[in-house]
Amino acid sequence: MGKLTIQEIAKVLVEKNNMAQRDANRFASEMFSLIQQRLGQGELVKVKGLGTFKIIGVEARESVSVRTGERVVIEGHSKVSFTPDATMKELVNKPFSQFDTV
């Protein structure tokens, strides 16, 4: 399983909910646009059954350049963090439930 595009999400909406293709495309695009917009405003976005999206700050740190071997400083920045909802976590982990932890 690889990447899932907005068009593929729209296709599933059409097949499962008997929606018009245009409406499904618009819905999928608007949903992700809304999440992106709210994150840009610094808000936390919770989607029940899926999880929580939020922006977190990453502090500056030192690293080593792979090409030159020199020490470089990676500047601090923000990134999107996703925490799955309990329902999503259970769904993803279910195929591995028969394994024992070591």
N, C-alpha and C positions, 0 to 999 in steps of 0.2 A: 504494500500500500504506500502510495506516495503523496504528493501534494494534492490538495482539493481546491479547485478554483471556484470563483463565484459562479461561473457558468455551470459548473458541475453541481453545485449546491442548488441552483435554480432548476436544473434538470430533475433532481430528486424531488423538489417541491412540486413540479409539474406532474411527475409520475405518481407520487403518493397522495397529493391533495387535489388533483384534477384542476390545477390552476392554469391560467393562460401563461404562455412562456414569457411574454412581456411583463406581466405582473410579478411573476416569480423572479425574473432578473432584477426588476426594480426593488422588490422587497429585500433580496439578498444584498444588493449594493447599498441600499439605504441603511440596513442593519449594521453593516461593518463601517459605513461612513459615520453613523451616529456614535458607535463605540470609539472610533478614532477622534471624532470631534470632542467628545466628553473627556477622553484621556488628555487631549491637548489643552483642555481647560483645567486640568489638574484634578479631575473628579475620579472617583472609584466607580467602576461599572460592574454591577452584579447581574448575571444572567442565570436565573433559577434553572437548575438541572444541568448547567454547563460549568459555570465557575465565575471567578472574579478577576477582572483585569484592573491593574493599577500601574502607575508610573513610580519607579523607585530610583533613588540616586545611587550612582556608583562612584566611590571615591577614587581619586587619582592613585596610581600605583606604578611601581617600577617593573620593567620587564627587560628581556634581552632580545634584540633583533636577531631573527633567525638567519638573515643574510650576512650581517656584518659581525655579529657577536657582541656588539656594543650595547651598553645599558641605555634604555630609553624610558621616558616617562609617558605613561598613557594618561591623558587628562581625564578628570572626572566628567561624567555625563549621566544622562537619564536613560532608562530603558523600561520597556513594558514587561511587567511580571504577570503571570497567569497562575492562579491557584484553582485547581478543579474543585467543583462542588462534590459533596460526599457521594451523590448519585453517580456522577461521571467517574469518580475515582473507583467506585465499586464495579462499574461496568468495564472499565479498562483492566482492572486487576483480576476480574473473575476467571479468565482463562488460566491464570497462574496460581489459583487458589489451592491446587492439589500439591504444590511444591512445599517442602519444609524449609524454613529459614535456617541458615547456617551461621 
